[in-house]
Amino acid sequence: MKRQTIFAGLAALFIAASAAPVAAKGRSGGVLPGATAKDPLNIDAGKLDYFDQEQKLIYSGSVIVTNGPSTLKATRLTIFLEGKGAPGGANSNDRVKHIEADGPVTLVSKDQIGTGDHGSYDKAESKVYLSGNVTLTQGDNIVKGDRLVYDVTSGMATVQGGNAQGGRVRSTFTPGSAKGQ
């Protein structure tokens, strides 16, 4: 598979603000990119199933998540928690260890939009994944591939091509279309 590493423009889409300093205190940043631990997490869905034994919440039916400056839309969202406790408690953001979003998935963070068939966040790996018909846009700039992996710790994003893109990553950059130019 052809790989293309993208730093500046795409990295901002997946930055979990203040994750490192907050993690040192035993707390995580926000659940969505750009959010902090102090930002409220709001989830709107048609249905919620909570599984106490598995410490798992499954939201379904046009799920909309807002956390700080970011919004996530998905058909189904599964949140895996660490430890025991009631869902939605005061420290529920701290207890999130893994998130799976089934799509179509759309993640909007400020002026950037990422879409794909599936998305996930793994707190232990400190990585965000977007897979299946991935499209990232900022203004008129577009990057298409089959899989995106963003390492929150290093700030490095990798987009991989797949069968849908003929095994290639496709990018279109338009001068002056990104914010700040």
Accessible surface in RSA format (square Angstrom, percent):
REM  Atomic radii and reference values for relative SASA: ProtOr
REM  Chains: A
REM  Algorithm: Lee & Richards
REM  Probe-radius: 1.40
REM  Slices: 20
REM RES _ NUM      All-atoms   Total-Side   Main-Chain    Non-polar    All polar
REM                ABS   REL    ABS   REL    ABS   REL    ABS   REL    ABS   REL
RES MET A   1   160.64  83.2  88.48  58.6  72.16 171.8  84.65  72.0  75.99 100.7
RES LYS A   2   110.83  54.1 104.14  63.9   6.68  15.9  54.20  48.8  56.63  60.3
RES ARG A   3   157.04  65.9 132.04  67.3  25.00  59.5  37.78  51.6 119.26  72.3
RES GLN A   4    61.22  34.2  56.36  41.2   4.86  11.6  27.29  58.1  33.94  25.7
RES THR A   5    57.66  41.0  34.49  35.0  23.17  55.2  15.17  20.4  42.49  64.2
RES ILE A   6    18.38  10.5  15.09  11.2   3.29   7.9  18.38  13.2   0.00   0.0
RES PHE A   7   118.72  59.4 114.34  70.8   4.38  11.4 114.55  69.5   4.16  11.9
RES ALA A   8    90.82  83.5  67.14 103.6  23.68  53.9  78.98 111.2  11.84  31.4
RES GLY A   9    35.14  43.3   0.00   N/A  35.14  43.3  29.14  80.0   6.00  13.4
RES LEU A  10    16.78   9.3  16.78  12.0   0.00   0.0  16.78  11.8   0.00   0.0
RES ALA A  11    12.47  11.5  12.47  19.2   0.00   0.0  12.47  17.6   0.00   0.0
RES ALA A  12    54.61  50.2  43.85  67.7  10.76  24.5  44.20  62.2  10.41  27.6
RES LEU A  13     1.03   0.6   1.03   0.7   0.00   0.0   1.03   0.7   0.00   0.0
RES PHE A  14     1.75   0.9   1.21   0.7   0.55   1.4   1.21   0.7   0.55   1.6
RES ILE A  15    77.54  44.1  77.43  57.7   0.11   0.3  77.54  55.8   0.00   0.0
RES ALA A  16    14.54  13.4  10.20  15.7   4.34   9.9  10.20  14.4   4.34  11.5
RES ALA A  17    32.02  29.4  28.82  44.5   3.20   7.3  32.02  45.1   0.00   0.0
RES SER A  18    48.88  41.3  29.81  39.8  19.07  43.9  35.67  76.0  13.21  18.5
RES ALA A  19    26.36  24.2  24.26  37.4   2.10   4.8  24.39  34.3   1.97   5.2
RES ALA A  20    79.93  73.5  62.28  96.1  17.65  40.2  70.57  99.4   9.36  24.8
RES PRO A  21    85.00  61.9  72.71  66.3  12.29  44.7  82.70  68.3   2.29  14.3
RES VAL A  22    27.18  17.9  27.18  24.6   0.00   0.0  27.18  23.6   0.00   0.0
RES ALA A  23    60.42  55.6  44.16  68.2  16.26  37.0  45.98  64.8  14.44  38.3
RES ALA A  24    93.03  85.5  48.59  75.0  44.44 101.1  61.72  86.9  31.31  82.9
RES LYS A  25   165.67  80.8 131.77  80.9  33.90  80.7  87.42  78.7  78.25  83.4
RES GLY A  26    67.07  82.7   0.00   N/A  67.07  82.7  38.22 104.9  28.85  64.6
RES ARG A  27   101.61  42.7  98.21  50.1   3.41   8.1  39.87  54.5  61.74  37.4
RES SER A  28    15.43  13.0  12.36  16.5   3.07   7.1  12.43  26.5   3.00   4.2
RES GLY A  29     4.25   5.2   0.00   N/A   4.25   5.2   0.78   2.1   3.47   7.8
RES GLY A  30     7.39   9.1   0.00   N/A   7.39   9.1   0.00   0.0   7.39  16.5
RES VAL A  31    15.02   9.9   4.98   4.5  10.04  24.2   6.97   6.1   8.05  21.8
RES LEU A  32    10.59   5.9   9.99   7.1   0.60   1.5  10.59   7.4   0.00   0.0
RES PRO A  33     9.96   7.3   8.23   7.5   1.73   6.3   9.24   7.6   0.72   4.5
RES GLY A  34    21.57  26.6   0.00   N/A  21.57  26.6  12.03  33.0   9.53  21.4
RES ALA A  35     0.00   0.0   0.00   0.0   0.00   0.0   0.00   0.0   0.00   0.0
RES THR A  36    45.30  32.2  45.30  45.9   0.00   0.0  39.81  53.5   5.49   8.3
RES ALA A  37    15.75  14.5   5.15   7.9  10.60  24.1   5.15   7.3  10.60  28.1
RES LYS A  38   190.72  93.0 159.54  97.9  31.19  74.3 110.29  99.3  80.43  85.7
RES ASP A  39    36.21  25.4  33.96  33.8   2.25   5.3   0.59   1.4  35.62  35.5
RES PRO A  40    93.73  68.3  81.85  74.6  11.89  43.2  92.70  76.5   1.03   6.4
RES LEU A  41    46.06  25.7  17.64  12.6  28.42  71.4  17.64  12.4  28.42  76.5
RES ASN A  42    83.83  57.8  79.93  77.2   3.91   9.4  25.79  62.1  58.04  56.1
RES ILE A  43    44.78  25.5  10.90   8.1  33.88  81.7  11.55   8.3  33.23  90.2
RES ASP A  44    94.38  66.1  91.65  91.2   2.74   6.5  27.42  64.5  66.96  66.8
RES ALA A  45    35.15  32.3   2.56   3.9  32.59  74.1   6.56   9.2  28.59  75.7
RES GLY A  46    67.15  82.8   0.00   N/A  67.15  82.8  33.14  90.9  34.01  76.2
RES LYS A  47   120.97  59.0 111.83  68.6   9.13  21.7  69.61  62.7  51.36  54.7
RES LEU A  48    83.69  46.6  56.04  40.1  27.65  69.5  56.04  39.4  27.65  74.4
RES ASP A  49    46.16  32.3  42.98  42.8   3.18   7.5   9.38  22.1  36.78  36.7
RES TYR A  50    71.28  33.3  41.58  23.7  29.71  77.3  40.67  30.6  30.61  37.7
RES PHE A  51    79.61  39.8  75.53  46.8   4.08  10.6  79.61  48.3   0.00   0.0
RES ASP A  52    72.88  51.1  67.16  66.8   5.73  13.5  27.11  63.8  45.77  45.6
RES GLN A  53   157.21  87.9 132.90  97.1  24.31  57.9  49.58 105.5 107.63  81.6
RES GLU A  54   104.16  59.8  80.93  61.2  23.23  55.3  45.38  87.8  58.78  48.0
RES GLN A  55    14.26   8.0  14.18  10.4   0.09   0.2  14.18  30.2   0.09   0.1
RES LYS A  56    47.75  23.3  47.75  29.3   0.00   0.0   1.38   1.2  46.38  49.4
RES LEU A  57    10.27   5.7  10.27   7.4   0.00   0.0  10.27   7.2   0.00   0.0
RES ILE A  58    16.36   9.3  16.29  12.1   0.07   0.2  16.29  11.7   0.07   0.2
RES TYR A  59    30.07  14.0  30.07  17.1   0.00   0.0  10.06   7.6  20.01  24.7
RES SER A  60    31.22  26.4  31.15  41.6   0.07   0.2  21.37  45.5   9.85  13.8
RES GLY A  61    38.86  47.9   0.00   N/A  38.86  47.9  33.27  91.3   5.59  12.5
RES SER A  62    91.66  77.5  74.66  99.6  17.00  39.2  43.96  93.6  47.70  66.8
RES VAL A  63     1.33   0.9   0.39   0.3   0.95   2.3   0.39   0.3   0.95   2.6
RES ILE A  64    64.84  36.9  63.08  47.0   1.77   4.3  63.08  45.4   1.77   4.8
RES VAL A  65     2.68   1.8   2.68   2.4   0.00   0.0   2.68   2.3   0.00   0.0
RES THR A  66    48.97  34.8  48.65  49.3   0.33   0.8  42.06  56.5   6.91  10.5
RES ASN A  67     0.34   0.2   0.00   0.0   0.34   0.8   0.30   0.7   0.05   0.0
RES GLY A  68    37.43  46.2   0.00   N/A  37.43  46.2  12.34  33.9  25.09  56.2
RES PRO A  69    64.05  46.7  32.99  30.1  31.07 112.9  47.89  39.5  16.16 100.5
RES SER A  70     0.82   0.7   0.00   0.0   0.82   1.9   0.09   0.2   0.73   1.0
RES THR A  71    34.63  24.6  34.21  34.7   0.42   1.0  12.68  17.0  21.95  33.2
RES LEU A  72    14.14   7.9  14.04  10.0   0.11   0.3  14.04   9.9   0.11   0.3
RES LYS A  73   103.49  50.5 103.35  63.4   0.14   0.3  46.35  41.7  57.14  60.9
RES ALA A  74     7.09   6.5   0.16   0.3   6.93  15.8   3.25   4.6   3.84  10.2
RES THR A  75    69.60  49.5  66.53  67.4   3.07   7.3  58.01  77.9  11.59  17.5
RES ARG A  76   103.07  43.3 102.98  52.5   0.09   0.2  21.90  29.9  81.17  49.2
RES LEU A  77     3.04   1.7   2.98   2.1   0.06   0.2   3.04   2.1   0.00   0.0
RES THR A  78    10.37   7.4  10.37  10.5   0.00   0.0   6.01   8.1   4.36   6.6
RES ILE A  79     7.26   4.1   7.26   5.4   0.00   0.0   7.26   5.2   0.00   0.0
RES PHE A  80    58.77  29.4  58.77  36.4   0.00   0.0  58.77  35.6   0.00   0.0
RES LEU A  81     7.58   4.2   4.05   2.9   3.53   8.9   4.05   2.8   3.53   9.5
RES GLU A  82    77.70  44.6  72.72  55.0   4.98  11.9  26.18  50.6  51.52  42.1
RES GLY A  83    54.57  67.3   0.00   N/A  54.57  67.3  41.20 113.1  13.37  29.9
RES LYS A  84   132.38  64.6 103.18  63.3  29.20  69.5  95.83  86.3  36.55  38.9
RES GLY A  85    35.04  43.2   0.00   N/A  35.04  43.2  31.47  86.3   3.57   8.0
RES ALA A  86    75.64  69.5  57.27  88.4  18.37  41.8  62.85  88.5  12.79  33.9
RES PRO A  87    48.91  35.6  30.81  28.1  18.10  65.8  31.45  26.0  17.46 108.5
RES GLY A  88    67.98  83.8   0.00   N/A  67.98  83.8  32.92  90.3  35.06  78.5
RES GLY A  89    34.72  42.8   0.00   N/A  34.72  42.8  29.73  81.6   4.99  11.2
RES ALA A  90   112.00 103.0  60.77  93.8  51.23 116.5  74.54 105.0  37.46  99.2
RES ASN A  91    90.99  62.7  85.84  83.0   5.15  12.4  15.17  36.5  75.82  73.3
RES SER A  92    24.20  20.4  22.52  30.1   1.68   3.9   9.07  19.3  15.13  21.2
RES ASN A  93    20.90  14.4  18.18  17.6   2.72   6.6   8.14  19.6  12.76  12.3
RES ASP A  94    25.89  18.1  19.54  19.5   6.35  15.0  13.11  30.9  12.79  12.8
RES ARG A  95    36.04  15.1  34.76  17.7   1.28   3.1  33.81  46.2   2.23   1.3
RES VAL A  96     6.99   4.6   5.93   5.4   1.06   2.5   5.93   5.2   1.06   2.9
RES LYS A  97    93.23  45.5  90.74  55.7   2.49   5.9  37.72  34.0  55.51  59.1
RES HIS A  98    39.06  21.3  39.06  27.1   0.00   0.0  33.04  34.1   6.02   7.0
RES ILE A  99    10.60   6.0  10.60   7.9   0.00   0.0  10.60   7.6   0.00   0.0
RES GLU A 100    42.51  24.4  42.27  32.0   0.25   0.6  21.41  41.4  21.11  17.2
RES ALA A 101     3.11   2.9   3.11   4.8   0.00   0.0   3.11   4.4   0.00   0.0
RES ASP A 102    53.75  37.6  53.75  53.5   0.00   0.0  21.55  50.7  32.20  32.1
RES GLY A 103    27.61  34.0   0.00   N/A  27.61  34.0   2.53   7.0  25.07  56.2
RES PRO A 104   107.04  78.0  99.06  90.3   7.98  29.0 100.41  82.9   6.63  41.2
RES VAL A 105     2.00   1.3   1.75   1.6   0.25   0.6   1.75   1.5   0.25   0.7
RES THR A 106    37.87  26.9  37.59  38.1   0.29   0.7  16.41  22.0  21.46  32.4
RES LEU A 107    11.67   6.5  11.67   8.4   0.00   0.0  11.67   8.2   0.00   0.0
RES VAL A 108    48.73  32.1  48.45  43.9   0.28   0.7  48.45  42.1   0.28   0.8
RES SER A 109     4.92   4.2   3.63   4.8   1.30   3.0   0.11   0.2   4.81   6.7
RES LYS A 110   153.23  74.8 119.62  73.4  33.61  80.0  78.80  70.9  74.43  79.3
RES ASP A 111    56.96  39.9  38.22  38.0  18.74  44.3  38.70  91.1  18.26  18.2
RES GLN A 112     8.20   4.6   8.20   6.0   0.00   0.0   3.85   8.2   4.35   3.3
RES ILE A 113    71.14  40.5  70.64  52.6   0.50   1.2  70.64  50.9   0.50   1.4
RES GLY A 114     0.00   0.0   0.00   N/A   0.00   0.0   0.00   0.0   0.00   0.0
RES THR A 115    45.57  32.4  45.57  46.2   0.00   0.0  36.32  48.8   9.25  14.0
RES GLY A 116     5.19   6.4   0.00   N/A   5.19   6.4   3.19   8.7   2.00   4.5
RES ASP A 117    71.22  49.9  63.56  63.3   7.67  18.1  26.73  62.9  44.49  44.4
RES HIS A 118    55.43  30.3  55.33  38.5   0.10   0.3  42.90  44.2  12.53  14.6
RES GLY A 119     5.95   7.3   0.00   N/A   5.95   7.3   5.95  16.3   0.00   0.0
RES SER A 120    16.17  13.7   9.14  12.2   7.03  16.2   4.09   8.7  12.08  16.9
RES TYR A 121    41.64  19.4  41.53  23.6   0.11   0.3  22.37  16.8  19.27  23.7
RES ASP A 122    27.94  19.6  27.94  27.8   0.00   0.0   1.51   3.5  26.43  26.4
RES LYS A 123    58.25  28.4  47.87  29.4  10.38  24.7  36.87  33.2  21.38  22.8
RES ALA A 124   102.47  94.2  59.79  92.3  42.68  97.1  71.42 100.6  31.05  82.2
RES GLU A 125    94.62  54.3  76.12  57.6  18.50  44.1  35.90  69.4  58.72  47.9
RES SER A 126    26.79  22.6  26.71  35.6   0.09   0.2  14.83  31.6  11.96  16.8
RES LYS A 127    63.36  30.9  63.36  38.9   0.00   0.0  10.47   9.4  52.89  56.3
RES VAL A 128    17.87  11.8  17.87  16.2   0.00   0.0  17.87  15.5   0.00   0.0
RES TYR A 129    39.06  18.2  37.91  21.6   1.15   3.0  25.87  19.4  13.20  16.3
RES LEU A 130     7.06   3.9   6.91   4.9   0.14   0.4   7.06   5.0   0.00   0.0
RES SER A 131    28.01  23.7  27.86  37.2   0.15   0.3  14.79  31.5  13.22  18.5
RES GLY A 132    15.89  19.6   0.00   N/A  15.89  19.6  15.02  41.2   0.86   1.9
RES ASN A 133    78.60  54.2  70.82  68.4   7.78  18.7  24.22  58.3  54.38  52.6
RES VAL A 134     1.14   0.8   0.62   0.6   0.53   1.3   0.62   0.5   0.53   1.4
RES THR A 135    31.67  22.5  31.13  31.6   0.54   1.3  17.30  23.2  14.37  21.7
RES LEU A 136     1.80   1.0   0.87   0.6   0.93   2.3   0.87   0.6   0.93   2.5
RES THR A 137    34.92  24.8  31.91  32.4   3.01   7.2  26.15  35.1   8.77  13.3
RES GLN A 138    27.42  15.3  26.01  19.0   1.41   3.3   4.66   9.9  22.75  17.3
RES GLY A 139    53.79  66.3   0.00   N/A  53.79  66.3  29.24  80.2  24.54  55.0
RES ASP A 140    88.45  62.0  80.54  80.2   7.91  18.7  15.20  35.8  73.25  73.1
RES ASN A 141    20.83  14.4  19.79  19.1   1.04   2.5   6.42  15.5  14.41  13.9
RES ILE A 142    58.88  33.5  58.36  43.5   0.52   1.3  58.64  42.2   0.23   0.6
RES VAL A 143     3.41   2.2   3.11   2.8   0.29   0.7   3.11   2.7   0.29   0.8
RES LYS A 144    84.37  41.2  84.14  51.6   0.23   0.6  27.29  24.6  57.08  60.8
RES GLY A 145     0.08   0.1   0.00   N/A   0.08   0.1   0.00   0.0   0.08   0.2
RES ASP A 146    40.17  28.1  40.17  40.0   0.00   0.0   0.87   2.0  39.30  39.2
RES ARG A 147    88.38  37.1  88.29  45.0   0.09   0.2  23.70  32.4  64.68  39.2
RES LEU A 148     0.00   0.0   0.00   0.0   0.00   0.0   0.00   0.0   0.00   0.0
RES VAL A 149    26.57  17.5  25.43  23.0   1.15   2.8  25.43  22.1   1.15   3.1
RES TYR A 150     2.78   1.3   2.78   1.6   0.00   0.0   0.00   0.0   2.78   3.4
RES ASP A 151    34.19  23.9  34.01  33.8   0.18   0.4   8.19  19.3  26.00  25.9
RES VAL A 152    25.42  16.7  11.27  10.2  14.15  34.1  11.27   9.8  14.15  38.4
RES THR A 153   116.89  83.1  82.83  84.0  34.06  81.2  76.28 102.5  40.61  61.4
RES SER A 154    79.96  67.6  40.50  54.0  39.46  90.9  47.53 101.2  32.42  45.4
RES GLY A 155    22.74  28.0   0.00   N/A  22.74  28.0  16.75  46.0   5.99  13.4
RES MET A 156    83.35  43.2  80.46  53.3   2.88   6.9  50.86  43.2  32.49  43.0
RES ALA A 157     0.00   0.0   0.00   0.0   0.00   0.0   0.00   0.0   0.00   0.0
RES THR A 158    17.62  12.5  17.62  17.9   0.00   0.0   9.32  12.5   8.30  12.5
RES VAL A 159     0.40   0.3   0.40   0.4   0.00   0.0   0.40   0.3   0.00   0.0
RES GLN A 160    20.83  11.6  20.83  15.2   0.00   0.0   0.24   0.5  20.59  15.6
RES GLY A 161     0.01   0.0   0.00   N/A   0.01   0.0   0.00   0.0   0.01   0.0
RES GLY A 162     2.06   2.5   0.00   N/A   2.06   2.5   2.06   5.7   0.00   0.0
RES ASN A 163   152.94 105.5 127.25 123.0  25.69  61.9  36.48  87.8 116.46 112.6
RES ALA A 164    64.61  59.4  22.70  35.0  41.90  95.3  35.76  50.4  28.85  76.4
RES GLN A 165    33.11  18.5  27.48  20.1   5.62  13.4   5.62  12.0  27.48  20.8
RES GLY A 166    59.34  73.2   0.00   N/A  59.34  73.2  36.40  99.9  22.94  51.4
RES GLY A 167    26.06  32.1   0.00   N/A  26.06  32.1  20.88  57.3   5.18  11.6
RES ARG A 168   110.40  46.4 110.40  56.3   0.00   0.0  24.91  34.0  85.50  51.8
RES VAL A 169    21.59  14.2   2.15   1.9  19.44  46.8   2.15   1.9  19.44  52.7
RES ARG A 170   122.97  51.6 118.70  60.5   4.27  10.2  46.21  63.2  76.76  46.5
RES SER A 171    43.72  36.9   9.96  13.3  33.75  77.8  10.57  22.5  33.14  46.4
RES THR A 172    80.37  57.2  76.01  77.1   4.36  10.4  48.38  65.0  31.99  48.4
RES PHE A 173   121.46  60.8  95.99  59.5  25.48  66.3  95.99  58.2  25.47  72.9
RES THR A 174    51.19  36.4  47.09  47.7   4.10   9.8  38.33  51.5  12.86  19.4
RES PRO A 175   128.36  93.6  99.93  91.1  28.44 103.4 110.83  91.5  17.53 109.0
RES GLY A 176    50.94  62.8   0.00   N/A  50.94  62.8  23.67  64.9  27.27  61.1
RES SER A 177    29.77  25.2   4.57   6.1  25.19  58.0  13.97  29.8  15.79  22.1
RES ALA A 178    15.17  13.9  11.49  17.7   3.67   8.4  11.69  16.5   3.48   9.2
RES LYS A 179   161.01  78.5 131.13  80.5  29.87  71.1  92.23  83.0  68.78  73.3
RES GLY A 180    83.28 102.7   0.00   N/A  83.28 102.7  41.90 115.0  41.38  92.7
RES GLN A 181   150.17  84.0  82.70  60.4  67.47 160.6  60.18 128.1  89.99  68.3
END  Absolute sums over single chains surface
CHAIN  1 A     9160.8       6909.4       2251.4       5172.4       3988.4
END  Absolute sums over all chains
TOTAL          9160.8       6909.4       2251.4       5172.4       3988.4
